[in-house]
């Protein structure tokens, strides 16, 4: 189990440093066609010395607007976790309590790499260190199942 947690941490470090990136898909607002994109997903939890409400207020009103300044970012979403559940029919639960999921979308790997090096991204990370208690980041490949292709 410790080896699995270590592997997850090592993978997260590589992902945060931009060494690994996968392509996802998003719908173009103008054409409605699927466009391949890079998506960076972060699972976030509040610090122990703050309430969940304080965390959410800062995340949504102070932190999230900083994303507007990041060059090359195509989309940024904040998903607030309302509840969670685990299965009871076999798969073991993942011991993870999070308050939200942040997603950053980029048109390509170069845009992601440029964004990570930008002063705005540095500012975003610095602000995050002030209110995020725990975080793990992933770069993902999204496979759309529904809607079905025609």
N, C-alpha and C positions, 0 to 999 in steps of 0.2 A: 504494500500500500504506500509506504514511504517513497519507493522508487517511482510509482505512478505519479505522486504529487510532485516529485522532483522533475520528472519528465514534463509535466504540465507547466511548471515554472520556467524551465529552460526553453520550451517551445514559445511561451509567452514573451520571454525576453527577446528571442530571435524575431518574433512577429513585431514587437514594439520597435525594434531597430531597423525594420524594413527589409530584412533578409529574405523573408518568405512572403509571397503575395499570390493570391488567387484571383480569378476573375469571376465576378457575379454578373447579374443582369438587372437592368432597370428599364422602365418604360419611358421612352422619349415623350415629353409633354406635347410636342408639336405633331409628331407623326404617329404616335401610339405603338411604334415598333420597339422590340426588345433591343437594348443597347448594352453591350458588355461593360461592366464597371468593376472597380476595386472597392470592396466594402470592409471597413475596419470597425469591429464590434467590441465594445467594452462593457463588461459587467461591473457594476458599481455598488458599493455599500457605504453607509455613513460611518463617521468616526464614532467611537464609543462615548465620547464626551458631548455629543450633540444628539438631538432628537431626529427622528426620521423627517418630521415636518421642516425642521431647520435645514436639513440636507436638501430636501426637495425644493424649498424656496430658493436657496442659493444656486442650486444646479440650474433651475429653470429661468431665474430672473437675472442672475449675475454671470454665471459660467457659460451657459448656452449662447448668449448673444456674442460672445467673443469669437465663436465659430464663423461669424459673418466676415471676419477679417482674414481668415485663412485662405491663401491663394490656392486656386484649383479645386476647392471643395465644391462638389456638385449637389450634395444633399447632406443634411444633418438632422437626425431624429433623436428624441429623448422618449423612451418608453418607461413609464412609471409602473412598477410591479404592484398590483393590487392584492394578489394572493398567489399561492403556489400549492402544488400537491405532488404526491409521489404514488407510484403504482404499488399495488399489494400482491400482484400476480407473478412475481419472479424477479424482475430487474431490481438490483439494489439501488436505493436512493443515493443521489449525489448530495453530500453534506455541504450545502451552499445557501447562504441567506444573502440576497441582494435587494437593493432598493430600486435599481433601474438599469436600463440597457441603453447605451449611447451608440449610434451608428453614424459613421462618416463615410460618405461615398465619394469616389474619385473616378475620373474618366479613364485613367491609365496609371501604370506603375510610376511613371515619371512625375505625374501630378502628386501622387502620394509622397514620393521621396522629396519633392520640392516643398510640399506642405510641412512635412516633419522638420525641415531645416529652417522654416520661416519664423520670424520674430513673433507672429501671431500664434503659431502652434506652441512656441516656447511659453508665451503668456498663458495660453490655455492650460498647459501642463502645470505651470506654477500656481495658477488659481486652483486647479484640481488638487494639488498637494495640500492646499489650505482647508479643504472640506471633505475630500474623499478618504475614507478610512481603509478600504480594501478595493483592489481593482485587478482585473485580468483582461488582457486585450487579445483579440483574434483578428486575423485577416481571413476572410471567408470567400468561398465559392458558393453562390446561390444557384440552386437548381429549381426552376419553377415547375411545379407539377400541375397546379390549377391556377389560371385557366389552362385548359388543354390546347395544344397546338392544333390548328385546323388542317 
